């Protein structure tokens, strides 16, 4: 039976090459997979050779952060429109796919939730209304009482303060960079230009959070560049059409022309 596992390495190198072409103006680019890794790939840009290594980061907390962001946005919008009267619960059960806050789907969730708050403003309590509901779980909103004026998060979501979550991400990035430094020691003498690609396994981490967390990382100047492979996009994968495309951003580069943030 054919494996359905996504080839993360190909997704990552496609994201890197797309960014180099479209945002950094690089045109003469070739890549080759290294079967005896590390590194995972050799990439040549205008005759300059780079060792490219992929590492995956699993960020459960970033899913929780997205749930918290949806909750705060519903409260913020409802308060700004003077709709919020009473206490509401935003309930997350299971792990439904919550879209990014820049997407049309996210705006639709905001609209459905705030419309519900408006319709139930004068009621004491109401049954829950599902904003998302599929085999992975659901997101629902419910009015609990007519006292107060707030939207709270309910369900098995582990609440972490922003500072704590970003410190956890900083530590993860630091650990991966230190580990890769050791594993790539034999490569550095023949190719000091190393690019590390960080693959956000769930695609939930916001780019701003990754950039802020990276500012606390130290000892990465042995690399040439560090690239964050972020969320899925409607852009097709140019290297392998069977795979999804992703957007990405440079967290660091010795080539300042690549830093477009």
C-alpha positions in Angstrom: 0.0 0.0 0.0 1.4 3.4 -1.0 2.3 5.7 1.9 0.2 8.8 2.3 2.9 10.6 4.3 3.8 14.0 3.0 7.4 14.3 1.8 8.2 17.2 4.2 11.7 17.7 2.7 10.3 18.3 -0.8 7.6 20.6 0.6 10.3 22.6 2.4 12.8 22.9 -0.5 10.0 23.9 -2.8 9.0 26.6 -0.4 12.6 27.8 -0.2 13.1 27.9 -4.0 9.8 29.6 -4.6 10.7 32.4 -2.1 14.2 32.8 -3.6 12.7 33.2 -7.1 9.7 35.3 -6.3 10.8 37.4 -3.4 14.6 37.5 -3.6 15.0 37.8 -7.4 17.2 34.7 -7.7 16.8 33.0 -11.1 19.7 30.6 -11.7 18.8 27.9 -9.2 19.4 24.2 -9.2 18.8 21.6 -6.5 19.8 18.0 -6.0 18.7 15.6 -3.3 21.5 14.0 -1.2 20.8 10.3 -0.7 23.6 10.0 1.8 22.4 12.8 4.1 23.1 15.1 5.8 22.5 17.5 4.2 19.1 16.7 2.7 19.7 18.8 -0.5 22.4 20.6 -2.4 21.2 23.9 -3.8 23.2 26.0 -6.3 22.2 29.7 -6.7 24.1 31.6 -9.4 27.0 29.2 -9.1 27.2 29.3 -5.3 26.6 26.0 -3.5 24.5 25.6 -0.4 23.9 22.6 1.9 20.2 22.6 2.8 19.0 20.7 5.9 15.3 20.2 6.9 14.2 19.9 10.5 10.6 19.5 11.7 9.1 21.3 14.7 5.9 20.1 16.3 4.0 23.0 17.8 1.0 21.8 19.8 0.9 25.1 21.7 0.4 27.1 18.5 -2.9 25.3 17.9 -4.0 26.3 21.3 -2.8 29.9 20.6 -5.0 30.0 17.5 -8.0 28.9 19.6 -7.3 31.6 22.0 -6.9 34.2 19.2 -10.3 33.3 17.8 -11.8 33.6 21.3 -10.3 37.1 21.8 -11.3 38.3 18.3 -14.9 37.3 18.9 -14.9 39.2 22.1 -13.1 42.2 20.6 -15.4 42.5 17.7 -18.5 42.0 19.8 -17.4 44.6 22.3 -16.5 47.1 19.6 -20.1 46.8 18.1 -21.7 46.9 21.5 -23.2 43.4 21.0 -21.8 41.6 24.1 -24.2 41.2 26.9 -23.7 38.2 29.1 -21.1 35.4 29.3 -20.3 33.1 26.3 -18.2 30.0 25.9 -16.2 29.2 22.8 -15.9 25.4 23.1 -13.2 23.5 21.2 -13.5 19.7 21.3 -11.1 17.3 19.5 -8.7 19.0 17.1 -10.8 20.5 14.2 -8.8 22.4 11.6 -9.0 26.0 12.5 -7.9 28.2 9.6 -5.3 31.0 9.7 -6.5 34.4 10.9 -5.6 36.0 7.5 -7.9 33.6 5.6 -11.5 34.1 4.3 -12.5 31.0 6.3 -11.3 32.7 9.5 -13.3 35.8 8.7 -16.4 33.6 8.2 -15.9 32.1 11.6 -15.7 35.6 13.1 -18.8 36.6 11.3 -20.9 33.6 12.3 -19.8 34.0 15.9 -20.5 37.7 16.2 -23.8 37.3 14.4 -24.7 34.6 17.0 -23.8 37.1 19.8 -26.0 39.7 18.2 -29.0 37.4 17.9 -28.7 36.2 21.5 -28.0 39.5 23.1 -31.3 39.7 25.0 -31.5 36.0 25.9 -30.5 34.5 29.2 -28.9 31.4 27.8 -28.9 29.4 24.6 -28.0 26.0 23.1 -24.6 25.9 21.5 -24.2 26.8 17.8 -21.5 24.9 15.8 -19.0 27.1 13.9 -17.0 24.1 12.8 -18.1 20.4 13.0 -16.3 17.5 11.4 -14.8 14.1 12.2 -11.8 15.8 13.8 -13.9 17.7 16.4 -15.9 20.9 16.6 -15.8 24.5 17.5 -19.1 25.9 19.0 -20.3 29.0 20.8 -22.9 29.1 23.6 -24.4 31.8 25.8 -24.2 30.7 29.4 -25.7 33.6 31.3 -27.0 37.1 30.9 -24.5 38.6 33.5 -21.1 40.0 32.7 -19.8 40.6 29.2 -17.1 38.1 28.0 -16.2 35.2 25.8 -14.3 32.4 27.4 -12.5 29.4 26.0 -13.8 26.0 27.0 -12.6 22.5 26.2 -9.3 20.6 26.5 -7.2 23.4 25.2 -4.0 23.9 27.2 -3.9 27.7 27.9 -0.4 29.1 27.8 0.5 32.8 28.2 2.1 34.3 25.1 5.5 34.8 26.8 5.6 31.1 27.9 4.6 29.8 24.5 7.2 31.9 22.7 9.9 30.9 25.1 9.0 27.2 24.4 9.3 27.9 20.6 12.7 29.7 21.2 14.0 26.7 23.1 12.8 24.3 20.3 14.5 26.4 17.6 17.7 26.6 19.7 17.8 22.9 20.3 17.4 22.1 16.6 20.1 24.5 15.5 22.5 23.1 18.1 21.7 19.5 17.1 22.1 20.3 13.4 25.5 22.0 14.0 26.8 18.7 15.4 25.3 16.5 12.6 26.6 18.8 9.9 30.2 19.1 11.2 31.6 16.9 8.4 29.8 19.0 5.7 31.0 22.4 6.9 34.7 22.2 5.7 33.6 21.6 2.1 30.5 23.7 2.1 30.2 26.4 4.8 27.0 27.8 3.3 24.4 25.9 5.3 20.6 26.7 5.1 18.4 25.2 7.7 14.7 24.9 6.9 12.3 24.7 9.8 9.1 22.8 9.0 6.1 23.7 11.2 4.6 20.3 11.1 1.0 21.4 11.8 1.3 24.8 10.0 -0.3 26.6 12.9 2.4 29.0 14.0 2.1 32.6 12.9 5.1 34.0 11.2 5.3 36.9 13.6 5.5 34.5 16.5 8.4 32.6 14.8 10.3 35.8 14.1 9.8 37.1 17.7 10.8 33.7 19.2 13.9 33.6 17.0 15.2 36.8 18.5 16.0 35.0 21.7 18.0 32.3 19.9 21.8 32.4 20.0 24.8 30.7 18.3 23.3 30.3 14.8 25.9 32.4 12.9 27.6 29.2 11.7 24.7 28.9 9.3 24.3 31.0 6.1 20.5 31.3 6.4 17.5 30.0 8.4 14.2 29.7 6.7 10.8 29.1 8.3 8.4 27.0 6.2 5.1 28.2 7.4 1.5 27.7 6.4 -0.1 25.9 3.5 -1.1 28.0 0.6 -3.2 27.8 -2.6 0.1 28.0 -4.6 0.8 24.6 -6.2 4.0 22.8 -5.3 6.3 23.6 -8.3 8.7 20.7 -7.7 6.1 18.0 -7.2 2.5 18.8 -8.1 1.3 15.9 -5.9 2.5 17.7 -2.8 1.1 20.8 -1.1 2.7 24.2 -1.5 3.7 26.3 1.5 4.7 29.9 2.1 7.9 30.7 4.0 10.1 33.5 5.3 13.8 33.9 6.2 14.3 34.3 10.0 18.0 35.0 9.3 20.4 35.3 6.4 23.9 36.6 5.8 22.6 37.7 2.4 20.6 40.8 3.4 18.8 40.8 0.0 17.0 37.6 1.1 15.6 39.3 4.2 12.3 40.8 3.1 10.5 40.9 6.4 
